[in-house]
Amino acid sequence: MTTGVPTSTAPRRRSPARTYFPLAIAAWLILEIWLLGLVAGALGGGGVALLLAGGLVLGAVVTKRAGRRAFKNLTDTFQQAQAGRQPAAQQPGTGNGLTMLAGLLLMMPGLLSDAAGLLLLLPPVRAWIGRRAARSLERKMASAPAGTFGEAFQQARIRYPDGKVVAGEVIHGEVIREDGPQRPDSGYRPPLTP
């Protein structure tokens, strides 16, 4: 019995990201170890230990501060929603996610990750990366085929005529069909979906 859906026997093409990502991680680790060796030759083992400990402490402070700011923004948004006001939309790159990522990069042992974390702490760099990530996500969502997570996400936001946006309201209830037997003793229960 055939379902009418054509099936392909050709092997799936492996994405370039799945091919090059493990190689990039290996190259990054080798470069980190090489740089730590160079710095250890110039400063000694104690200097390298102080650099790594300083990165760990700075990363912990940055991550903690960004987490507190994110929690404050969340509580402010809830308070505005309870008061009936529309919460203000944030611009891409102004959130705390990239700041937390910078803190995590600083906490990772290594000089390249510390440099990337310090670079990500700069507001123009963070805003640029945030805009690029938002555009990339919008492009991926727009090009997603029908019936995928992207389409479901788009349909979950309902726009009412007065301009309010409500995320997927669900009204719970029971469906009672008029065409089935109505006697309660028959054991018949109407289906929940037509």
QUISULUR-V497092 format. One record per residue. N is the residue number from 1. PSI is psi as a letter, one per 20 degrees, with the letter a starting at -180 (NA if undefined). Layout:
n = [N;N]
psi = [PSI;PSI]
This chain:
n = [1;2;3;4;5;6;7;8;9;10;11;12;13;14;15;16;17;18;19;20;21;22;23;24;25;26;27;28;29;30;31;32;33;34;35;36;37;38;39;40;41;42;43;44;45;46;47;48;49;50;51;52;53;54;55;56;57;58;59;60;61;62;63;64;65;66;67;68;69;70;71;72;73;74;75;76;77;78;79;80;81;82;83;84;85;86;87;88;89;90;91;92;93;94;95;96;97;98;99;100;101;102;103;104;105;106;107;108;109;110;111;112;113;114;115;116;117;118;119;120;121;122;123;124;125;126;127;128;129;130;131;132;133;134;135;136;137;138;139;140;141;142;143;144;145;146;147;148;149;150;151;152;153;154;155;156;157;158;159;160;161;162;163;164;165;166;167;168;169;170;171;172;173;174;175;176;177;178;179;180;181;182;183;184;185;186;187;188;189;190;191;192;193;194]
psi = [p;q;i;i;p;p;p;p;i;q;q;p;p;p;q;h;g;h;g;i;g;h;h;g;g;g;h;g;g;g;h;g;g;g;g;h;g;g;h;h;h;g;h;r;h;h;g;g;h;h;g;h;h;g;h;g;g;g;h;g;g;g;g;g;g;h;g;g;h;g;h;g;h;g;h;g;g;g;h;h;h;h;i;j;q;p;q;p;q;q;q;p;i;i;a;i;g;h;g;h;g;g;g;h;h;h;h;p;p;q;h;g;h;g;g;h;g;h;h;i;i;p;g;h;g;g;g;g;h;g;g;g;g;g;g;g;g;g;g;g;h;h;j;p;r;q;j;a;h;g;h;h;g;h;i;i;o;p;p;q;h;j;i;q;p;p;o;n;q;p;o;q;a;p;p;o;p;h;i;r;q;j;p;h;i;i;j;p;p;q;q;h;q;NA]
